Amino acid sequence: MQKLRVESFSISIDGYGAGPNQSLENPLGIGGKELHNWVFPTETFQQVHGKGGGVTGIDDDFASRGFANVGAWILGRNMFAPSRGPWQDENWKGWWGNNPPYHCPVFILTNHARKSIEMEGGTIFHFVNDDIHAVLERAFDLAEGKDVRIGGGINTIRQYLNAKLIDEMHIAVSPVFLGSGENLFANMDLLSLGYKIADYKASENATHLIIKKEN
């Protein structure tokens, strides 16, 4: 059965998944890059971004599982571009260059739909202004039996969590404080939504939590 998953999503000890004031210079908000220090050195991250080398171990194991059996992605607009409102520059094709690391259909949730963009390596960005249930249905269809991964941001994950649509989450808690920004679980009761901690492991760089929806 197909699943909706969150993988390798990093938050600070105080619960923030992005820092304040996202911009072209700070795609993850001020201080947000520190959340991902656990994944940058891994073999998986290096390979996905067209480089060699990298380290193996606990962090790499979790980074690697995030790409297994994924046939489509869902992203919030802020994960694709720093701009807001109507699209001012349709030449912008994301943060990743001509060959993004997805290699499958990617649905960008936005209030301003636009034509799809086909990139190198099989990535196709679809910009959709639709109900989250309808987007998920389309993503499952194009995933051809594989799972769908939500890549963020915070608002997108929270919408799908509140709708009880996420089956499994891997959250990496990094040993940093951000103090402000976008908080993943603020004012959210995961127990009442039917989620539980299924497993956890710690490395030198992060604590990895597996959160699953109870049947």
N, C-alpha and C positions, 0 to 999 in steps of 0.2 A: 504494500500500500504506500502511495506517495505521502511524503511528509513535508511540512513547512518547518524549516530549521533556521536558527540563528547560530552562526559559527564565528569563533575567534573575535567576538565583540568585546572590546576592552573598556573597562571602567576604572575610575580611581577608587581609593578606599572610601571616600565620601560620596561615591555613587555617580559621579559625572562621567558621561561617555563622550563629551566634547567640551572644549573650553569656550570661553566667551569670545565674541568678536571674530567670527569666521571671516576670512578674507582670502584673496589670491595669495598673499604672503603667508597666511596661517590657515591652511585648508581645514584643519581640525580644531580651530580656535586657539587662543593663546594658551600655551601649555599642553595642548591636546596631543602633540606628537609623543610626549613622554609616556602616554598610556600604552604605546605600542612597542616600547623598547624590548619587550619579550619576544616579539615575532620578527623584527628586522634582521637579526643575525641567523635565523633558521634556514636550513637548506631549502625548505618549501618556499619561503618568501623569495629567496634569491633566484630559484628556478622559475617561479611564476613571473618574475620581473626580468627574465631573460639574462640572468647572471649565473655564474657558477659558484661552487663552494657552499659555504654555510655550515651551520652546526646541526647535529642531530640531538635527540634526547626528548625529554618530556614536552618542552615547548614546541619542538618540531612535530612531534606526534599529534598534538592538538591542531597545529596549523595544517598538517597534511589531511587529517580527517575532514576538515572543512570543505575540501574540494571533491571528496569522494561522492559519487552518485548524485551530483548536482546537474540538473538539466536546464535550469533557468534561475534568474535572480530578480529580486525586487529591491529597489533603492528609492529613498526619498530624494527630492530634487537637490537638497543641500549636499548630498553625496556626489552629485554630478557636477555642480557648478556653484560658484560663490554668489552669483547674481540672484536677485529677487524680482518678482513681478513679471510683466511681459518680457519675452526674450528680446534682448537688444542686439545680441551677436550670435547668430545661428552658425557661425564658423567655429564656435567653441564646441569641442567634441570630448570634453572630460579632462580629468587630471592625468591620464595615463598614456598619452601619445597615440600613435596610429594603431597600436596593437594592444588593446586593454586586456587585463588578465582573466576575463570572464569566458570567452570563447563559446558563448551560447546566448540565447535571448535574455535581455535585461529590460525590465519594466521600470521606468522612472515615473514616480508619482508626482504630479504637478497640477496646478490650477490652470496651466497654460499649455495645452496639448500642441504638438507640432509634428512634422513628418519624422518618420523613423530614420535613423542613421545606421548604415552598415559599415562596420569597421573591419580591419584585417583580423585574421584568426578566427572568424566566425561570430564575433560579437555583433549583435544588432540591438541598438538602443531604441526602445519604444516609449514615447512620451505620452502618458495617459492621464486623463482627468476623469476618473471613474471611481465607483464604489470599491472599497478594498476587497470585498468578496468577489466582485466581477474580475478585478485584476488578478486575484489568486487563481480563479478558474481558468483564465487565459494562460497564466503562467504554467499551471499544471498541464494544460493541453499541449503547449509548445515544448514542455520538458520531456514529453514522450515516455512517460513511465518513471522518470527519475524524480528526485526531490527538488523542491524550490528553496533557495536560500535567500533570506533577508540580510542585506549587507548594511542596513542602517538607513538613516540615522535614528536618533532617539525617538522622535515623533512617530516615525513609521513603525518601529518595533512596538511602541506603546499602543498604537492603534490595533495592531494585530493581536497583542496580548490581551487587551481589554475585550476583544471579540472572541477570545479563547481559541484562536485559529493556529497558534504556534504549537507544534508538537514537541519540539526539543530545542534547548538553547545551550550553547557553550559560551560562558562568560568568563573572561580572564580579568581578574582583579589585580591591577598593578599597584605596587607599593609607593604611590604618590598621592598627594592631595591636590585638588584643583581649586577648591573653595567656591567656585561658581561655574556656571555654564549650563549644560543640559543634563538633568538628573534622570537616570533610567527608571528607577522604581519609586520616585517620589509620589506619595499619596496613593499608592497602589497596593492592594492586598492580594499577593500572589496565592496565598492559601485559599482564599475564597474563590479565586479564579481557577483553582484546581491544579496548581503547580507544586512540585516538590523537588528537593535536592536529591538527585539519583546517584551522584558520584562526585568526588573532588580529588584533585592532586595538586601538590605544590612543587614548583621549581624554585630556583634562586631568583627568578625574575617576575613570577606571577603565581597567583592561586587560581587554578582552573576549576570551574564549577560546571557540572552538567545538571541542567534543570529540565524536568520533563512534566508533561501534562498527564495527570492520572486518568486512567480509563474509566 
